[in-house]
């Protein structure tokens, strides 16, 4: 049970409301993690939400353009990506491990 000061000052870990998607950029081994804030970056449409993003790899500087489509529960249902492919969190973690070993 939170005490008075935690309620007053917001103690504890903040909750992350972000939606994460992962893109492997063409012409590079780089996988980029994107964090989308549902309240500010997801635009309502008929079946849920969408978001358009310009992506630049921080290591390779390769570029991609993407439109992500989400259902009403903020689950990714499809993506259109020019200059990259949809990837996974596991692949991103493996990518991070590979670059930290170099």
N, C-alpha and C positions, 0 to 999 in steps of 0.2 A: 504494500500500500504506500503510495507516494506521500512523503511528508509535506508540511506546509511550504518549506523553502523550495522543494523541487517543483511544486505547483506554481509558486510565485516566479521563480527564476528559470523554469524550464530545465531542470536537472535531468541527467540521463543522456543517452545517446539520441541524437536527432534521427528521425525516421527518413530514409531515403525514398522519395516518391518517384524517382527517375525510372524511365523505361530505357533499357540498354539494347542496342543493336550492334552487330559486328560486320565489318566490310573488309574483304581481302581485295587490295588494289591490284589492278592489272599492271603487268610490267614490273612488279616488285613482290617480294615475299611478305610485305608488310600487311598486318591486320590492324585495323583501326577500330577502337571501341567508341561508340557515340552514346551520349546520355541525353535523352530527351525528357524535358520537364512537361508532364501532361497538361498542366494548367496554362502553360505559355507557348508550347511548341507543337501541340497536336491540335489540328484544325478539325472541327466537327464536319462530317458529311453524312450522307444517307444511312450508311451501314456501320458507322463508327467514327474513326478519325484518320487523318493522314498528316504527313510531315514531309516537306521537301528540304533536302540538305545538300550543300556543297561540301565536299570532303577533300581535305588535303592531308596526305600522310606526313606526320611530323619528322620522319626519318628520310623518306625517299622523295618527298614533295610531289608524288604522283597525285593526280586529281580524279575525282569521281563526282557524279551528280546522281542523287538518289531520291526516290519518293517511296516512303514507307506507309503501308496501310495497316490499320489496327482495328480490331473489333471493339465493341463497347466496353469490354473488360480490359482494354489496353494490351491485348495479346496481338503480336504481329501475325498478320494473315497473308501478306504478300509484299514483295518489294520489286521495284523497277530500278535497276542500277546501271548507269553508263560509266564504264571505266573501272568496274569492280564487280565482285560477286558477294552475295550474302554469306556470312561465315557464322561460327558458333563461339560461345564463351570458352569451350574447351580448346578450340583451335587458337583463340587469342591467348589463353594462358600458356599453351605450348610455345607460341611465338615469343611471348615475353621471356619465358625460360631460355629459349634459344639465343636471344639477343643479350641476356645478362651473363651468359656463359662465355661470350666472346671477349 
